[in-house]
């Protein structure tokens, strides 16, 4: 997947998923935290053994939902907004 296509997927889903790309045996699911201008200022996520974070090759819905909700909460706490929420 090209970097542009990957970013489009991340924007649509609201999370980035990484499986053994940086460290063999490790996977991560992360979501951006936005500031008051809608710029990403950080991210929050979970990391762990690939068999727990990405069982059957995909992130469990409850993990994705928890990561996204935590990122939204942090963004809200710092007055953040998500600029591209309605882009197609």
SELUM-162379 format. One record per residue: residue number from 0; x negated, y negated, z negated of N, C-alpha, C, CB in turn. Coordinates in nm, 4 decimals. Glycine has a CB too. Layout:
// residues N
[senu NUM [X Y Z] [X Y Z] [X Y Z] [X Y Z]]
...
***
This chain:
// residues 88
[senu 0 [-0.0848 0.1169 0.0000] [0.0000 0.0000 0.0000] [-0.0896 -0.1236 0.0000] [0.0966 0.0004 -0.1221]]
[senu 1 [-0.0559 -0.2209 0.0837] [-0.1343 -0.3437 0.0895] [-0.1109 -0.4279 -0.0358] [-0.0990 -0.4245 0.2157]]
[senu 2 [-0.2051 -0.5167 -0.0687] [-0.1856 -0.6026 -0.1866] [-0.0570 -0.6849 -0.1780] [-0.3049 -0.6961 -0.2032]]
[senu 3 [-0.0236 -0.7364 -0.0601] [0.0992 -0.8142 -0.0443] [0.2233 -0.7305 -0.0689] [0.1053 -0.8745 0.0941]]
[senu 4 [0.2237 -0.6081 -0.0191] [0.3376 -0.5189 -0.0412] [0.3479 -0.4814 -0.1883] [0.3251 -0.3922 0.0454]]
[senu 5 [0.2332 -0.4585 -0.2521] [0.2338 -0.4244 -0.3946] [0.2903 -0.5393 -0.4769] [0.0918 -0.3895 -0.4426]]
[senu 6 [0.2501 -0.6625 -0.4464] [0.3027 -0.7780 -0.5198] [0.4534 -0.7935 -0.4979] [0.2298 -0.9064 -0.4767]]
[senu 7 [0.4992 -0.7670 -0.3777] [0.6432 -0.7722 -0.3512] [0.7189 -0.6703 -0.4340] [0.6710 -0.7491 -0.2036]]
[senu 8 [0.6648 -0.5515 -0.4448] [0.7270 -0.4466 -0.5269] [0.7299 -0.4885 -0.6731] [0.6513 -0.3128 -0.5115]]
[senu 9 [0.6215 -0.5456 -0.7209] [0.6142 -0.5912 -0.8597] [0.7154 -0.7031 -0.8831] [0.4711 -0.6393 -0.8944]]
[senu 10 [0.7251 -0.7960 -0.7912] [0.8219 -0.9056 -0.8067] [0.9647 -0.8539 -0.8098] [0.8063 -1.0071 -0.6934]]
[senu 11 [0.9951 -0.7593 -0.7252] [1.1324 -0.7043 -0.7221] [1.1639 -0.6241 -0.8475] [1.1517 -0.6156 -0.5986]]
[senu 12 [1.0702 -0.5443 -0.8934] [1.0964 -0.4571 -1.0081] [1.0739 -0.5257 -1.1419] [1.0096 -0.3349 -1.0000]]
[senu 13 [0.9893 -0.6292 -1.1434] [0.9591 -0.6986 -1.2677] [0.8492 -0.6344 -1.3500] [1.0811 -0.7075 -1.3496]]
[senu 14 [0.7911 -0.5259 -1.3009] [0.6820 -0.4588 -1.3718] [0.5746 -0.4125 -1.2746] [0.7352 -0.3396 -1.4522]]
[senu 15 [0.4541 -0.4001 -1.3276] [0.3444 -0.3384 -1.2538] [0.3178 -0.2033 -1.3181] [0.2152 -0.4289 -1.2539]]
[senu 16 [0.3019 -0.1033 -1.2359] [0.2743 0.0318 -1.2846] [0.1413 0.0750 -1.2253] [0.3896 0.1324 -1.2465]]
[senu 17 [0.0538 0.1243 -1.3112] [-0.0780 0.1672 -1.2686] [-0.1016 0.3067 -1.3225] [-0.1883 0.0689 -1.3163]]
[senu 18 [-0.1351 0.3974 -1.2357] [-0.1608 0.5344 -1.2773] [-0.2974 0.5819 -1.2339] [-0.0553 0.6261 -1.2225]]
[senu 19 [-0.3895 0.5875 -1.3259] [-0.5247 0.6385 -1.3042] [-0.6037 0.5607 -1.2003] [-0.5181 0.7813 -1.2632]]
[senu 20 [-0.5675 0.4348 -1.1752] [-0.6444 0.3540 -1.0805] [-0.7685 0.2953 -1.1452] [-0.5582 0.2423 -1.0239]]
[senu 21 [-0.7593 0.2608 -1.2738] [-0.8736 0.2030 -1.3443] [-0.9491 0.3079 -1.4251] [-0.8273 0.0907 -1.4361]]
[senu 22 [-0.8747 0.3938 -1.4940] [-0.9359 0.4957 -1.5794] [-0.8660 0.6290 -1.5540] [-0.9272 0.4558 -1.7306]]
[senu 23 [-0.9425 0.7308 -1.5236] [-0.8843 0.8621 -1.4997] [-0.8175 0.9116 -1.6273] [-0.9917 0.9626 -1.4515]]
[senu 24 [-0.6931 0.9561 -1.6122] [-0.6181 1.0078 -1.7260] [-0.5345 0.9038 -1.7986] [-0.7116 1.0696 -1.8219]]
[senu 25 [-0.5431 0.7759 -1.7573] [-0.4710 0.6691 -1.8248] [-0.3756 0.5984 -1.7283] [-0.5694 0.5685 -1.8856]]
[senu 26 [-0.2617 0.5560 -1.7810] [-0.1625 0.4833 -1.7015] [-0.1096 0.3649 -1.7820] [-0.0458 0.5771 -1.6588]]
[senu 27 [-0.0589 0.2649 -1.7111] [-0.0056 0.1454 -1.7747] [0.1218 0.0991 -1.7049] [-0.1100 0.0336 -1.7743]]
[senu 28 [0.2078 0.0353 -1.7829] [0.3263 -0.0344 -1.7320] [0.3215 -0.1720 -1.7960] [0.4630 0.0433 -1.7654]]
[senu 29 [0.3251 -0.2803 -1.7170] [0.3137 -0.4154 -1.7711] [0.4094 -0.5097 -1.7004] [0.1702 -0.4665 -1.7584]]
[senu 30 [0.4464 -0.6175 -1.7706] [0.5349 -0.7196 -1.7158] [0.4766 -0.8568 -1.7484] [0.6798 -0.7052 -1.7725]]
[senu 31 [0.4984 -0.9549 -1.6594] [0.4418 -1.0882 -1.6814] [0.5174 -1.1684 -1.7867] [0.4402 -1.1650 -1.5517]]
[senu 32 [0.4438 -1.2594 -1.8492] [0.4993 -1.3581 -1.9420] [0.4831 -1.4938 -1.8724] [0.4262 -1.3546 -2.0854]]
[senu 33 [0.5931 -1.5717 -1.8687] [0.5939 -1.6987 -1.7953] [0.5987 -1.8188 -1.8880] [0.7117 -1.7033 -1.7006]]
[senu 34 [0.5370 -1.9306 -1.8430] [0.5431 -2.0554 -1.9191] [0.6642 -2.1382 -1.8752] [0.4126 -2.1367 -1.9009]]
[senu 35 [0.6738 -2.2598 -1.9275] [0.7895 -2.3462 -1.9007] [0.7999 -2.3900 -1.7549] [0.7831 -2.4682 -1.9886]]
[senu 36 [0.6904 -2.3815 -1.6789] [0.6937 -2.4146 -1.5367] [0.7160 -2.2918 -1.4488] [0.5649 -2.4831 -1.4968]]
[senu 37 [0.7318 -2.1764 -1.5122] [0.7520 -2.0538 -1.4366] [0.6253 -1.9885 -1.3878] [0.8380 -2.0810 -1.3218]]
[senu 38 [0.5106 -2.0354 -1.4381] [0.3828 -1.9747 -1.4006] [0.3509 -1.8585 -1.4939] [0.2689 -2.0794 -1.4040]]
[senu 39 [0.2993 -1.7493 -1.4404] [0.2597 -1.6387 -1.5283] [0.1380 -1.6811 -1.6110] [0.2278 -1.5097 -1.4452]]
[senu 40 [0.1478 -1.6617 -1.7411] [0.0385 -1.6998 -1.8307] [-0.0211 -1.5805 -1.9029] [0.0868 -1.8009 -1.9316]]
[senu 41 [0.0338 -1.4646 -1.8783] [-0.0154 -1.3439 -1.9415] [0.0733 -1.2276 -1.9054] [-0.0231 -1.3606 -2.0925]]
[senu 42 [0.0517 -1.1181 -1.9723] [0.1335 -0.9987 -1.9492] [0.1330 -0.9162 -2.0762] [0.0808 -0.9151 -1.8277]]
[senu 43 [0.2314 -0.8314 -2.0866] [0.2375 -0.7377 -2.1982] [0.2770 -0.6027 -2.1411] [0.3385 -0.7852 -2.3092]]
[senu 44 [0.2235 -0.4988 -2.1989] [0.2554 -0.3672 -2.1466] [0.2172 -0.2564 -2.2421] [0.1871 -0.3463 -2.0153]]
[senu 45 [0.2293 -0.1381 -2.1917] [0.1906 -0.0190 -2.2665] [0.0905 0.0598 -2.1835] [0.3147 0.0684 -2.3021]]
[senu 46 [0.0013 0.1270 -2.2520] [-0.0979 0.2117 -2.1861] [-0.1131 0.3385 -2.2675] [-0.2348 0.1384 -2.1705]]
[senu 47 [-0.1447 0.4448 -2.1988] [-0.1650 0.5705 -2.2677] [-0.1953 0.6817 -2.1696] [-0.0437 0.6056 -2.3508]]
[senu 48 [-0.1937 0.8039 -2.2169] [-0.2209 0.9171 -2.1290] [-0.1192 0.9219 -2.0149] [-0.2185 1.0490 -2.2085]]
[senu 49 [-0.1671 0.9483 -1.8970] [-0.0806 0.9468 -1.7793] [0.0380 1.0419 -1.7941] [-0.1607 0.9834 -1.6554]]
[senu 50 [0.0198 1.1537 -1.8608] [0.1307 1.2496 -1.8741] [0.2410 1.1978 -1.9672] [0.0781 1.3836 -1.9265]]
[senu 51 [0.2102 1.0990 -2.0503] [0.3122 1.0409 -2.1384] [0.3716 0.9138 -2.0800] [0.2530 1.0115 -2.2755]]
[senu 52 [0.2885 0.8307 -2.0160] [0.3362 0.7035 -1.9612] [0.4058 0.7240 -1.8270] [0.2196 0.6052 -1.9452]]
[senu 53 [0.3574 0.8177 -1.7481] [0.4161 0.8444 -1.6159] [0.4512 0.9915 -1.5996] [0.3196 0.8015 -1.5048]]
[senu 54 [0.5369 1.0463 -1.6858] [0.5740 1.1864 -1.6680] [0.6445 1.2040 -1.5334] [0.6649 1.2347 -1.7843]]
[senu 55 [0.6145 1.3100 -1.4669] [0.6724 1.3381 -1.3353] [0.6396 1.2290 -1.2334] [0.8232 1.3536 -1.3471]]
[senu 56 [0.5304 1.1539 -1.2557] [0.4834 1.0563 -1.1592] [0.5515 0.9211 -1.1614] [0.4972 1.1116 -1.0275]]
[senu 57 [0.6417 0.8983 -1.2562] [0.7068 0.7668 -1.2627] [0.7309 0.7267 -1.4072] [0.8399 0.7677 -1.1850]]
[senu 58 [0.7387 0.5951 -1.4288] [0.7611 0.5440 -1.5635] [0.9056 0.5680 -1.6049] [0.7269 0.3939 -1.5714]]
[senu 59 [0.9283 0.6221 -1.7240] [1.0649 0.6419 -1.7715] [1.1391 0.5086 -1.7824] [1.0643 0.7133 -1.9073]]
[senu 60 [1.2680 0.5097 -1.7515] [1.3493 0.3880 -1.7527] [1.3423 0.3166 -1.8874] [1.4942 0.4213 -1.7192]]
[senu 61 [1.3382 0.3921 -1.9969] [1.3349 0.3272 -2.1282] [1.2029 0.2543 -2.1523] [1.3577 0.4302 -2.2383]]
[senu 62 [1.0935 0.3030 -2.0953] [0.9641 0.2346 -2.1083] [0.9677 0.1053 -2.0275] [0.8466 0.3263 -2.0603]]
[senu 63 [1.0153 0.1138 -1.9041] [1.0259 -0.0051 -1.8183] [1.1152 -0.1096 -1.8842] [1.0816 0.0326 -1.6787]]
[senu 64 [1.2294 -0.0685 -1.9343] [1.3228 -0.1622 -1.9976] [1.2605 -0.2273 -2.1206] [1.4527 -0.0904 -2.0364]]
[senu 65 [1.1908 -0.1522 -2.2014] [1.1282 -0.2077 -2.3228] [1.0194 -0.3083 -2.2883] [1.0691 -0.0953 -2.4090]]
[senu 66 [0.9383 -0.2774 -2.1879] [0.8310 -0.3683 -2.1471] [0.8911 -0.4970 -2.0904] [0.7382 -0.3007 -2.0423]]
[senu 67 [0.9905 -0.4846 -2.0038] [1.0528 -0.6034 -1.9448] [1.1207 -0.6903 -2.0502] [1.1544 -0.5622 -1.8389]]
[senu 68 [1.1926 -0.6296 -2.1413] [1.2628 -0.7059 -2.2447] [1.1638 -0.7768 -2.3368] [1.3545 -0.6136 -2.3266]]
[senu 69 [1.0540 -0.7112 -2.3696] [0.9521 -0.7739 -2.4542] [0.8890 -0.8924 -2.3824] [0.8436 -0.6717 -2.4938]]
[senu 70 [0.8586 -0.8771 -2.2545] [0.8014 -0.9880 -2.1769] [0.9010 -1.1036 -2.1663] [0.7605 -0.9400 -2.0357]]
[senu 71 [1.0286 -1.0720 -2.1432] [1.1311 -1.1782 -2.1374] [1.1403 -1.2509 -2.2710] [1.2695 -1.1190 -2.0997]]
[senu 72 [1.1366 -1.1757 -2.3810] [1.1429 -1.2363 -2.5132] [1.0253 -1.3284 -2.5404] [1.1488 -1.1293 -2.6184]]
[senu 73 [0.9055 -1.2847 -2.5041] [0.7874 -1.3688 -2.5219] [0.7969 -1.4942 -2.4360] [0.6601 -1.2905 -2.4875]]
[senu 74 [0.8401 -1.4784 -2.3116] [0.8571 -1.5940 -2.2224] [0.9571 -1.6918 -2.2827] [0.9041 -1.5490 -2.0815]]
[senu 75 [1.0682 -1.6400 -2.3285] [1.1728 -1.7233 -2.3899] [1.1169 -1.7971 -2.5125] [1.2955 -1.6360 -2.4307]]
[senu 76 [1.0393 -1.7266 -2.5945] [0.9832 -1.7866 -2.7155] [0.8900 -1.9036 -2.6864] [0.9090 -1.6822 -2.7942]]
[senu 77 [0.8231 -1.9018 -2.5715] [0.7327 -2.0124 -2.5373] [0.7968 -2.1094 -2.4379] [0.6019 -1.9577 -2.4791]]
[senu 78 [0.9273 -2.0957 -2.4165] [0.9993 -2.1863 -2.3274] [0.9834 -2.1531 -2.1811] [0.9543 -2.3254 -2.3503]]
[senu 79 [0.9485 -2.0300 -2.1527] [0.9198 -1.9895 -2.0162] [1.0430 -1.9581 -1.9338] [0.8314 -1.8718 -2.0176]]
[senu 80 [1.0236 -1.9683 -1.8033] [1.1261 -1.9314 -1.7053] [1.0595 -1.8477 -1.5979] [1.1956 -2.0579 -1.6433]]
[senu 81 [1.1371 -1.7636 -1.5352] [1.0847 -1.6786 -1.4285] [1.1209 -1.7407 -1.2947] [1.1402 -1.5333 -1.4391]]
[senu 82 [1.0225 -1.7959 -1.2243] [1.0456 -1.8688 -1.0994] [1.1043 -1.7835 -0.9890] [0.9181 -1.9285 -1.0517]]
[senu 83 [1.0570 -1.6620 -0.9727] [1.0958 -1.5844 -0.8557] [1.2067 -1.4853 -0.8845] [0.9772 -1.5118 -0.8014]]
[senu 84 [1.2829 -1.5067 -0.9875] [1.3865 -1.4112 -1.0280] [1.4894 -1.3850 -0.9185] [1.4567 -1.4615 -1.1517]]
[senu 85 [1.5180 -1.4850 -0.8339] [1.6237 -1.4673 -0.7346] [1.5719 -1.4665 -0.5909] [1.7261 -1.5760 -0.7500]]
[senu 86 [1.4423 -1.4612 -0.5730] [1.3882 -1.4527 -0.4373] [1.4106 -1.3160 -0.3784] [1.2403 -1.4855 -0.4363]]
[senu 87 [1.4228 -1.3103 -0.2512] [1.4385 -1.1825 -0.1795] [1.3218 -1.1615 -0.0890] [1.5690 -1.1783 -0.0990]]
***
